[in-house]
Amino acid sequence: MAAFTHRYCHTAENPYITFRSTKITQTGPLTFELDGDFTIRGVTKKEKLKLTDSGNGSPSGNIIGTMAFDRKEYGMNSGIPFIKIANRVEVSVNLRWKRISGPPPVFEQ
């Protein structure tokens, strides 16, 4: 994976992949969709991240999510072994969180 990262993601020039949310919509008791700006290789596009939170009202939990993007829209199209890498790439997110202070989060049911 390291060879893929350096060669196709240009990590020397753009060491970070970021997602900055612009809107959060609760889609179920513990599910959310985040609209936001996804940046990879210095290219930023609007994408949607889907999340599930396991810690409703508790002091800790996990947030699991997925997002898919078209690698060609981010300039990842030359020298790619097309047989091995699909045009649509899926990103998985798995975060653990712990509430340090304040009231517990309250989600719509």
Backbone hydrogen bonds, N-H to C=O, Kabsch-Sander energy under -0.5 kcal/mol:
donor,donor_aa,acceptor,acceptor_aa,energy
5,T,1,M,-2.7
6,H,2,A,-2.5
7,R,3,A,-2.3
8,Y,4,F,-2.6
9,C,4,F,-0.7
9,C,5,T,-1.3
10,H,6,H,-0.6
11,T,5,T,-0.6
13,E,10,H,-0.6
14,N,10,H,-2.5
18,T,39,T,-1.8
20,R,37,D,-2.2
21,S,19,F,-0.6
22,T,35,D,-3.5
23,K,35,D,-1.6
25,T,33,E,-2.5
27,T,25,T,-0.6
27,T,31,T,-1.9
28,G,31,T,-1.3
32,F,51,L,-2.6
33,E,25,T,-2.6
34,L,49,L,-3.3
35,D,23,K,-2.3
35,D,33,E,-0.6
36,G,47,E,-2.1
37,D,20,R,-2.4
38,F,36,G,-0.6
38,F,45,K,-3.0
39,T,18,T,-2.7
40,I,43,V,-2.0
43,V,40,I,-1.8
45,K,38,F,-2.2
47,E,36,G,-2.4
49,L,34,L,-2.9
50,K,66,T,-2.5
51,L,32,F,-3.0
52,T,64,I,-2.5
53,D,30,L,-2.8
54,S,62,N,-2.6
58,S,55,G,-2.1
61,G,97,W,-2.1
63,I,95,L,-3.0
64,I,52,T,-2.6
65,G,93,V,-2.6
66,T,50,K,-1.9
67,M,91,V,-1.9
69,F,89,V,-2.7
71,R,69,F,-0.7
71,R,87,N,-2.7
73,E,70,D,-1.3
74,Y,71,R,-1.1
75,G,72,K,-1.6
76,M,71,R,-2.2
77,N,75,G,-1.3
82,F,80,I,-1.5
84,K,81,P,-1.8
85,I,81,P,-1.6
86,A,84,K,-0.5
89,V,69,F,-3.4
89,V,87,N,-0.6
91,V,67,M,-3.9
93,V,65,G,-2.8
95,L,63,I,-3.0
97,W,61,G,-2.8
99,R,59,P,-2.9
107,F,105,P,-0.5
